[in-house]
Amino acid sequence: MAKAKVHSGAAKRFKKTAAGYKRKSAHKSHILTKMTTKRKRQLRGTSLVTAVDKPLIDRMFRAT
């Protein structure tokens, strides 16, 4: 039987922690010259995934 695989897109975007799943802010990858410094500063760092989205990510991380 083949080995069950985790959703590769979710594996790249989320990290499992004791509190839930850690994620980075969106809109921080390219074309940053037109964005204000304040906006870029506010998009720094990580936050936790909301409770509504947690079951969806659980399903992607569950190897099926």
Secondary structure, DSSP 8 states (H G I E B T S, - for coil): -------HHHHHH-EE-SSSEEEE-SS-SS--TTS-HHHHHHT-SEEE--TTTHHHHHHHHS--
